[in-house]
Amino acid sequence: MIPSQDLLHWLQEVDQKLSQKMTLIAVGGTALTLLGLKESTLDVDFCISGKHFSEFKKFAVSTTFVVDLFQDGYIFTLQLPKDYREKAETIPFSGKYLSLKVLSLEDIILTKTARFTTRDIEDIKAIVATGKVKLEILKKRFAEVFETYGGREEDYQYHFELMLKIFF
């Protein structure tokens, strides 16, 4: 398990090795841990621009953490809408080269709904409990993401409807 302080300490170390400015967008449990909605995460998940992928990846493999990197908003089998970066929330981080964000709560729910494991359901529950998720925004985002979904559309639609029934 990786608590927020360990994750931030590791990012400070990586920041010192980089040669260019880049933005990391935390996804999944990593985002929830940085937001304080979970105590820790099992692995580290970031979305990063394709032009910065290689440089960050060479430092990401030199850790004891399992680090999963996703490029340009393509996370597992879904492509987030182009505005996912703008909708992401900035997290305070004092790096020289790195800036840190987390996906919007709606986008985290959509990525979690695609798999919809027990752990994902618990994470969605924590997000919904914040009272910050707007149902109309979530439905609109789902429609945008669904258009480009790369997995079994029937499953994703079913998971989304089930998630709505459970939490809204």
C-alpha positions in Angstrom: 0.0 0.0 0.0 1.3 3.4 -0.9 0.2 6.4 1.3 0.0 9.9 -0.1 3.2 11.1 1.6 5.3 8.2 0.1 3.9 9.0 -3.3 4.7 12.7 -3.0 8.2 12.0 -1.7 8.8 9.7 -4.7 7.5 12.3 -7.1 10.0 14.9 -5.5 12.8 12.4 -6.2 11.7 11.9 -9.8 11.3 15.7 -10.3 15.0 16.2 -9.5 15.9 13.9 -12.4 13.7 15.4 -15.1 14.9 17.8 -17.8 11.6 19.4 -18.9 8.3 20.6 -17.4 5.5 18.1 -17.6 2.1 17.5 -16.0 1.1 14.3 -14.4 -2.6 13.6 -14.0 -3.4 11.0 -11.3 -6.1 8.5 -12.1 -7.9 5.8 -10.1 -6.8 5.0 -6.6 -3.8 7.3 -7.0 -6.1 10.3 -7.5 -8.3 9.3 -4.6 -5.3 8.9 -2.3 -4.0 12.4 -3.3 -7.4 13.8 -2.7 -7.6 12.3 0.7 -10.5 10.0 -0.1 -8.4 6.8 0.4 -5.6 6.2 2.9 -3.4 4.5 0.3 -3.3 3.0 -3.2 -2.1 -0.4 -4.4 -0.3 1.0 -7.4 0.5 4.3 -9.0 -1.5 5.4 -12.1 -0.8 8.6 -14.1 -1.9 9.9 -17.4 0.8 11.9 -19.2 1.3 13.6 -22.5 2.8 11.4 -25.2 5.6 13.8 -25.7 6.7 13.4 -22.0 5.9 9.7 -21.7 9.4 8.3 -22.5 11.3 10.6 -20.2 9.0 10.1 -17.2 8.8 6.3 -17.8 12.5 5.8 -17.5 12.4 7.2 -14.0 9.1 5.5 -13.1 10.5 2.0 -13.6 13.3 2.7 -11.0 10.9 2.4 -8.0 9.5 -0.3 -5.8 6.0 0.9 -6.7 4.0 -0.6 -9.6 3.6 2.4 -11.9 1.1 2.4 -14.8 1.3 5.2 -17.3 -1.5 6.1 -19.7 -1.1 8.5 -22.6 -3.2 11.4 -23.7 -6.4 10.5 -21.9 -6.5 6.9 -23.1 -7.1 5.0 -19.9 -7.6 1.2 -20.1 -10.3 0.9 -22.8 -11.7 4.4 -22.8 -10.6 7.7 -24.3 -11.5 10.6 -22.1 -12.8 13.7 -23.9 -10.2 16.2 -25.0 -11.0 18.6 -22.1 -10.0 16.1 -19.4 -6.8 18.1 -18.7 -8.7 21.3 -18.2 -11.3 19.6 -15.9 -8.6 18.0 -13.8 -7.9 19.5 -10.4 -4.5 20.9 -9.5 -2.8 19.3 -6.5 -0.3 21.4 -4.5 3.1 20.1 -5.4 6.4 22.1 -5.3 8.3 20.4 -8.1 10.7 22.2 -10.4 9.6 20.2 -13.5 6.5 18.4 -12.4 3.0 19.7 -11.9 0.4 17.4 -10.5 -3.3 17.1 -11.1 -6.1 14.6 -10.5 -8.8 13.6 -12.9 -12.2 15.2 -12.3 -14.4 13.2 -10.0 -16.7 12.5 -12.9 -13.9 11.2 -15.0 -12.6 9.0 -12.2 -16.1 7.5 -11.8 -16.2 6.8 -15.6 -12.8 5.0 -15.6 -13.9 3.0 -12.5 -17.2 2.1 -14.0 -15.5 0.6 -17.1 -14.1 -2.3 -14.9 -16.5 -2.1 -12.0 -14.7 -4.4 -9.7 -15.5 -4.5 -5.9 -12.6 -2.1 -5.3 -13.9 0.2 -8.0 -17.3 0.2 -6.5 -15.8 1.1 -3.1 -13.9 4.0 -4.7 -17.0 5.3 -6.5 -18.9 5.2 -3.2 -16.2 7.4 -1.6 -16.4 9.8 -4.5 -20.2 10.1 -4.4 -20.1 10.6 -0.6 -18.2 13.9 -1.2 -21.4 15.3 -2.6 -19.4 17.0 -5.3 -20.5 14.9 -8.3 -23.3 16.3 -10.4 -25.5 13.7 -12.0 -26.2 15.7 -15.2 -22.5 16.3 -15.7 -21.7 12.6 -15.1 -24.3 11.5 -17.7 -23.1 14.0 -20.2 -19.4 12.8 -19.7 -20.5 9.2 -20.1 -22.2 10.0 -23.4 -19.0 11.6 -24.7 -16.8 8.7 -23.5 -19.1 6.0 -24.7 -18.7 7.2 -28.3 -15.1 6.3 -28.3 -15.1 3.3 -25.9 -12.8 0.5 -27.0 -14.2 -2.3 -24.9 -17.5 -4.2 -24.9 -20.0 -1.4 -25.1 -22.8 -3.5 -23.7 -20.8 -4.2 -20.5 -19.9 -0.5 -20.1 -23.5 0.6 -20.6 -24.7 -2.0 -18.1 -22.0 -1.0 -15.5 -22.9 2.6 -15.9 -26.7 2.0 -15.4 -26.0 -0.2 -12.4 -23.7 2.4 -10.9 -26.4 5.0 -11.3 -29.0 2.7 -9.7 -26.7 2.0 -6.7 -25.4 5.5 -6.1 -27.9 8.0 -7.5 
